Amino acid sequence: MPTPGGSGGLEGLYALFIGPLMPEALLAPTLLTWRLLGYYLFIALGAYLFLHQLHQRRADRAPPY
């Protein structure tokens, strides 16, 4: 079953390919940073822009009292 954003599979591949190139203590922090910047940041940005547009459209339709 596919997972959102390839969760699990991409982390495993990251550890497999990047792990030998860096100290083990840095693997988890860099992995979390990579996922935050490469995946979750865009979800948060999209949610913000969607809510901003929704608010703008509602404000445009409000009666002019």
N, C-alpha and C positions, 0 to 999 in steps of 0.2 A: 504494500500500500504506500503510495507516495506521501511524503511529509511536506509541510509548508516550508518553502525555501530550501528544500533538500536537507533539512535539519537531521543531524546524525551522520549522514553519508559524507557531507562536505567537511564536517569537523574531523571525521576519520581520515579523509584524504589529506586534509591540512596537516594533521599530526604525522601522517605517513611521509609526506614529501617535505614539509618544512621542519619537522622535528629534528632530523639529523643536522640541520644547518644552524641550530641555536641551542643555548643551554636549556635543559629541561624545565628549570624554574620560570623561564620566560614564555614557554609554550602556551599555557592556559591564559595568561594576561593578553598576549598578542592575539590569540584566537578569539577571545571575547571582544577585544577592540575591533578586530576585523569584522566580526558578525554585527556589532553595533553600527559601525560606519557603513558597511556594505549592504545591510539588509534592513535593520530596524530603523535606522535614521530615515530612510526613504518612506517607510510605512508611517512614521510619525509625521513627516513633512506632508505626505499625501492627506493624512487625516486632518491636519491643521488647515491645509488649503481647501479641502472639501467643506469643513465647518465654516471657514471664512466666506466662501462662495455662498453657502446656504444662508448665512446671516445677511450677506449683501442682498440676495434676492428677496428675502423676507422684508428687509428695510425698504427696498424699492417698491414693494407692493403695499406697504402700510398706508392707510388713509392719511391725507395731509391735514391734520387738525392743528 
